[in-house]
Amino acid sequence: MVGTRKKPHVIFVPYPLQGHVIPAVHLAIKLASQGLTVTFINTQAIHHQTSKAQPNGEPDIFARGRESGLDIRYTTVSDGLPVGFDRSLNHDQYMAALIHVFSAHVDEVVGQIVKSDDSVRCMIADTFFVWPSKIAKKFGLVYVSFWTEPALVFSLYYHMDLLMINGHFACQDCREDTIDYIPGVKAIEPKDMASYLQETDTTSISHQIIFKMFKDTKNADFLICNTVQELEDETLSALQAKIPCYAVGPIFPNGFTKSFVATSLWSESDCTQWLDKKAHGSVLYVSFGSYAHVAKRDLVEIANGLSLSKVSFVWVLRPDIVSSDDVDPLPDGFEEEVADRAMIIPWCSQRAVLAHPAIGGFLTHCGWNSILESIWCQVPVLGLPLLTDQFTNRKLVVDDWKIGINLSDGRVVTKEEVSKNVKRLMSGKSEDEFRNNIKEMKKTLENALSCDGSSEKNMALFIKDLEAKISEKMKPGDRSVCTDS
Ligand SMILES: O=c1ccn([C@@H]2O[C@H](COP(=O)(O)OP(=O)(O)O[C@H]3O[C@H](CO)[C@@H](O)[C@H](O)[C@H]3O)[C@@H](O)[C@H]2O)c(=O)[nH]1
């Protein structure tokens, strides 16, 4: 129809890890709800694992979204490895495939999508990829980078060069004093940076990814962050001066505990009936997310500490929590000892568990999704960061926002400390302090998502700016699309 402008068609490539796919799926739904057409590309391995985890594994995770009128399409692509390959056990090979092989597969599938639909205008891809700007350029697409961690973490990586010049990163004897020269970051201790920025060996596969991805991200047209303007105002404002950046978080499904899209990589055990019998706020929820491994020694101390504390708990113990070749890492007799007050499960619907009134605290690795979900449910946090951004997230939660406490004072976990801090979180005066602070933070998140809240406004602004950028790119002679890949 002449004069009718169709909303753009966006290709969305999430990073193939659980903590990235979940917010990506819900962001894709938000964009489709705004009238955009979205083609979501999962890897075949993620698709296979998600389908296997569902009681009636669906071939298309967005089928129900389309039934409700959203134009959201779904396809899969190889990450370069066989579907059955153990990506958890062989982490570095997996990451190597994502750096070196995956982009060729994405290039092919993006080429096919662009060829079959000339309304494709934009590619949203996770910031952790090293290739998006090249593929976007090849197909004449606007490139939007999607950041799934706090803006503070992004800022530190983004200014890696400053950290290096000042001797805080990638040097023989790194300085240990406070870092106070990153734009928008008042002060941060080196121990609170992402683990990769603290490590002295910078030749690992994770470092190769980080060096390349931040080079590539500097070519992004826009950055979408799963954070909230009011939570990180100074950091976001400084970033916004470098790259158009939109805080649209927290990115959750509409009903929070219910989503019409399956995202779990493991089948979910239902704890509802067990929790229903427990007193209000009496149960500790324990989970270390989907990615990090816990050293066997620490896991044993945590188990013994939970046992000593006498507190009731739900513990999500992924089969690969220590390693996929150590499937039974708990101390002998532990499960029998705590049987009357514990539920130990491989995976659950975390949002549903956190939202249950019986849950009174969350022992977490401080993954960013877990933190946002915990705030939403007003559940204070006991933090044990394990790797990557979790150290910085801990600082935000414990030192800045004061909605939780540390599991351990040093980096060595002991059962006595676990027991002491579990009891401190779950009972007594301090509990009230966390609960008051977290109530306030919940309000901030709720306000951000309300009609005239910052995240809603930022989402609307993003779509407006995206459309303007697309029109600019589409000026005659400006789009160099090469579909003969
Ligand atoms: O039994 C469970 C356990 C977790 N979850 C969900 O899985 C997600 C876990 O995400 P997160 O808490 O962020 O942890 P990771 O899975 O470890 O996420 C990776 O990705 C995050 C976003 O980039 C980073 O902040 C983390 O450090 C990184 O490890 C959350 O949405 C949880 O609700 C479940 O549904 N069921």
The ligand as a MOL file (V3000), in Angstrom:
LIG
                    3D

  0  0  0     0  0            999 V3000
M  V30 BEGIN CTAB
M  V30 COUNTS 36 38 0 0 0
M  V30 BEGIN ATOM
M  V30 1 O 17.1640 -23.5670 37.9280 0
M  V30 2 C 17.2580 -22.5160 37.2900 0
M  V30 3 C 18.4040 -21.6700 37.3450 0
M  V30 4 C 18.4180 -20.5340 36.5740 0
M  V30 5 N 17.3630 -20.2400 35.7700 0
M  V30 6 C 17.3800 -19.0130 34.9470 0
M  V30 7 O 18.6030 -18.9490 34.2410 0
M  V30 8 C 19.0490 -17.6080 34.1700 0
M  V30 9 C 20.4390 -17.5570 34.7210 0
M  V30 10 O 21.0200 -16.3160 34.3830 0
M  V30 11 P 22.1260 -15.6200 35.2900 0
M  V30 12 O 21.6540 -15.5170 36.6640 0
M  V30 13 O 22.4810 -14.3240 34.6360 0
M  V30 14 O 23.3330 -16.6170 35.3240 0
M  V30 15 P 24.1370 -17.4340 34.1620 0
M  V30 16 O 23.3050 -18.4460 33.5840 0
M  V30 17 O 25.3650 -17.8880 34.8250 0
M  V30 18 O 24.4540 -16.2660 33.1160 0
M  V30 19 C 25.5850 -15.8850 32.3620 0
M  V30 20 O 25.1220 -14.7220 31.6710 0
M  V30 21 C 24.7630 -13.6010 32.4860 0
M  V30 22 C 24.2780 -12.5120 31.5600 0
M  V30 23 O 25.2640 -12.1810 30.6560 0
M  V30 24 C 25.9520 -13.1600 33.3300 0
M  V30 25 O 25.5940 -12.0940 34.1750 0
M  V30 26 C 26.4660 -14.3380 34.1340 0
M  V30 27 O 27.5960 -13.9690 34.8950 0
M  V30 28 C 26.8180 -15.4690 33.1860 0
M  V30 29 O 27.3300 -16.5860 33.8790 0
M  V30 30 C 18.0670 -16.7600 34.9630 0
M  V30 31 O 17.1740 -16.1030 34.1010 0
M  V30 32 C 17.3220 -17.7810 35.8060 0
M  V30 33 O 15.9840 -17.4450 36.0690 0
M  V30 34 C 16.2500 -21.0430 35.7220 0
M  V30 35 O 15.2750 -20.7560 35.0250 0
M  V30 36 N 16.2510 -22.1560 36.4860 0
M  V30 END ATOM
M  V30 BEGIN BOND
M  V30 1 2 1 2
M  V30 2 1 2 3
M  V30 3 1 2 36
M  V30 4 2 3 4
M  V30 5 1 4 5
M  V30 6 1 5 6
M  V30 7 1 5 34
M  V30 8 1 6 7
M  V30 9 1 6 32
M  V30 10 1 7 8
M  V30 11 1 8 9
M  V30 12 1 8 30
M  V30 13 1 9 10
M  V30 14 1 10 11
M  V30 15 2 11 12
M  V30 16 1 11 13
M  V30 17 1 11 14
M  V30 18 1 14 15
M  V30 19 2 15 16
M  V30 20 1 15 17
M  V30 21 1 15 18
M  V30 22 1 18 19
M  V30 23 1 19 20
M  V30 24 1 19 28
M  V30 25 1 20 21
M  V30 26 1 21 22
M  V30 27 1 21 24
M  V30 28 1 22 23
M  V30 29 1 24 25
M  V30 30 1 24 26
M  V30 31 1 26 27
M  V30 32 1 26 28
M  V30 33 1 28 29
M  V30 34 1 30 31
M  V30 35 1 30 32
M  V30 36 1 32 33
M  V30 37 2 34 35
M  V30 38 1 34 36
M  V30 END BOND
M  V30 END CTAB
M  END
